[in-house]
Amino acid sequence: MHRRTLPYLELESLHQLGAGLTGEAKRQAISQRIRTPVSIFHCPSRR
């Protein structure tokens, strides 16, 4: 998932996750963003 496409998919809050944070808090926010599933990127015909 490319982070720059999130605002165009109405996922601005996910895009902004971790903004203004530093250190461990920022690492946790980035980790959460990576783990968050975005349904548009999942092909329904693929298992």
Secondary structure, DSSP 8 states (H G I E B T S, - for coil): --GGGGGGGT-HHHHHTTTT--HHHHHHHHHHHHHS--GGGS-TT--
